[in-house]
Amino acid sequence: MNKWIIALSVILPTLIEVIDTSVVNVSLGHIGGSLSAGLDEVTWTITAYLVSNAIIIPITGWLSRVFGRKRYLIFSVGLFTASSFMCGASRNLSTLIFFRVLQGIGGGALQPISQAILLETFPVAQHGMAMALFGVGVMFGPIVGPILGGWITDNWSWNWIFYINIPIGILSIFMISLFIQDPPYLKRIRAKIDYWGLLLITVGLGSMQIILDKGQREDWFSSAFIVRLALISLTALILFIIVELKTAEPVVNLRVFKNLSFASGNIIQFCAFFVLFGSIVLIPLYLQQLMGYNAYLAGLALAPGGIATLIAMPTAGNLVSKINPRWILISGLLITAYSTHLMAQFNLSVDFNTVAWARVIMGLGMGLVFIPLVNMSLSGVKKEEMGNATGIFNLLRNLGGSFGVAFVTTLLARRAQFHQSHLVEKLNPFDMRYQQGVSVIMHTLQAKGASSALPPNGILYERLMRESNMNSFADAFFISTLILLCILPFTLIIKKAHKAEGPVSLH
């Protein structure tokens, strides 16, 4: 079977699934207005999808063994497509949330299964190129999603952000039915169901995802709701690890972490996507809150980074078979760290090109990180365990993004308060510099013949608020740089992939 046709068959549904993780974000106001719901209520449409998605991803390998991978893949795409239609047709919030849960259940399997099929279809020497194809959806989707969602919502209606999945889903089912075959070791088998493992991972990951999504709004551990969820999640996940290590047929085989390359790769990936998703949140907030950009222009500032990633990935995919992938990975991390260092230098007079250029550098860096990281992390995993390993790998990537978003939004609020209190201490009406500042504002307004609704000291305080917020963004980017530099030693543990004669047979 032509490997490129197989690749297209699994990449199409993966792309729309990844886009759906972020496409709803910019449409929340329209959805709330249409369904007569408040913003806090509408955000459950995002949380519901992320929770169900997070639960399914790590158990995808087990489900593929139980039901047969091709059969389960067709079911997942079918469920995702049908629930997308029902989401668009929803006329009240509870119905929309219910079908978003089903959409997340259907979509959760698409990333790990697609990655496993690509790694089996392409020879080891071409794994870099295979992961470049897979990375198009994983890396580009979160950037395209908000822009696409905003455009569709403004020009059509929010319902169409779900309806556009339907033709792609139908085409994907048709292609999978024709071109995908299960390898012998993944034919449907009878397996003892690990009920405790399923229960504990559902409760543990579900609670964790709700905490990450709602924590900042609930003021984290000041909220009894968040404290209870944290205790439930921690207890469930600890018990899950104990149960899975003692069970003969676990729903998630954690023993794969004995492979040091796989374990180190997951740490690097978690931290890299922690920074990437954090920056995707930080830059639009910075541009809209402090620089006066609208949502569309803020999205355009992110777009060049996505294009740079699309260029970097095929380049990295070609290079991993020619030079040591470790050096490509290290270069990618250093380039990404340099981009966050540039972002930490942003100020209140930065122009569009400066922001876009920093995003381009980050896009190049992340493109160089993703391909060799996947190539080396999964190279030592047995083909029978590939579905299980890709499930864990994709889960930790998504969790890295969720933790990154939760961290930066909390850090912005906390550091803005810190800088505000620090700067306010210097606003003394009897201080000469304060009086000079007020005088300069007065003269500026008089020279321009302008008037302001705020008194001069109010204008000065408004500037202080903007400066304190600017400093908090700089802090977040600076910490991102430190995180990337701190994970560099883990690159020395990952081993180079071994070459093979050809692809794993799918027949």
Stockholm file with secondary structure:
# STOCKHOLM 1.0

chainA/1-507         MNKWIIALSVILPTLIEVIDTSVVNVSLGHIGGSLSAGLDEVTWTITAYLVSNAIIIPITGWLSRVFGRKRYLIFSVGLFTASSFMCGASRNLSTLIFFRVLQGIGGGALQPISQAILLETFPVAQHGMAMALFGVGVMFGPIVGPILGGWITDNWSWNWIFYINIPIGILSIFMISLFIQDPPYLKRIRAKIDYWGLLLITVGLGSMQIILDKGQREDWFSSAFIVRLALISLTALILFIIVELKTAEPVVNLRVFKNLSFASGNIIQFCAFFVLFGSIVLIPLYLQQLMGYNAYLAGLALAPGGIATLIAMPTAGNLVSKINPRWILISGLLITAYSTHLMAQFNLSVDFNTVAWARVIMGLGMGLVFIPLVNMSLSGVKKEEMGNATGIFNLLRNLGGSFGVAFVTTLLARRAQFHQSHLVEKLNPFDMRYQQGVSVIMHTLQAKGASSALPPNGILYERLMRESNMNSFADAFFISTLILLCILPFTLIIKKAHKAEGPVSLH
#=GR chainA/1-507 SS CCHHHHHHHHHHHHHHHHHHTTTTGGGHHHHHHHHTCCHHHHTHHHHHHHHHHHHHGGGHHHHHHHHCHHHHHHHHHHHHHHHHHHHHHCCSHHHHHHHHHHHHHHHHTHHHHHHHHHHHHSCGGGHHHHHHHHHHHHHHHHHHHHHHHHHHHHHSCTTHHHHTHHHHHHHHHHHHHHHCCCCGGGSCCCCCCCHHHHHHHHHHHHHHHHHHHHTTTTTGGGSHHHHHHHHHHHHHHHHHHHHHHHCSSCSSCGGGGGSHHHHHHHHHHHHHHHHHHHHHHHHHHHHHHTSCCCHHHHHHHHHHHHHHHHHHHHHHHHHTTTSCHHHHHHHHHHHHHHHHHHHHTCCTTCCHHHHHHHHHHHHHHHHHHHHHHHHHHSTTSCGGGHHHHHHHHHHHHHHHHHHHHHHHHHHHHHHHHHHHHHHHTTCCTTSHHHHHHHHHHHHHHHHHTCCCSSCHHHHHHHHHHHHHHHHHHHHHHHHHHHHHHHTGGGGGTSCCCCCCSSCCCCC
#=GC SS_cons         CCHHHHHHHHHHHHHHHHHHTTTTGGGHHHHHHHHTCCHHHHTHHHHHHHHHHHHHGGGHHHHHHHHCHHHHHHHHHHHHHHHHHHHHHCCSHHHHHHHHHHHHHHHHTHHHHHHHHHHHHSCGGGHHHHHHHHHHHHHHHHHHHHHHHHHHHHHSCTTHHHHTHHHHHHHHHHHHHHHCCCCGGGSCCCCCCCHHHHHHHHHHHHHHHHHHHHTTTTTGGGSHHHHHHHHHHHHHHHHHHHHHHHCSSCSSCGGGGGSHHHHHHHHHHHHHHHHHHHHHHHHHHHHHHTSCCCHHHHHHHHHHHHHHHHHHHHHHHHHTTTSCHHHHHHHHHHHHHHHHHHHHTCCTTCCHHHHHHHHHHHHHHHHHHHHHHHHHHSTTSCGGGHHHHHHHHHHHHHHHHHHHHHHHHHHHHHHHHHHHHHHHTTCCTTSHHHHHHHHHHHHHHHHHTCCCSSCHHHHHHHHHHHHHHHHHHHHHHHHHHHHHHHTGGGGGTSCCCCCCSSCCCCC
//
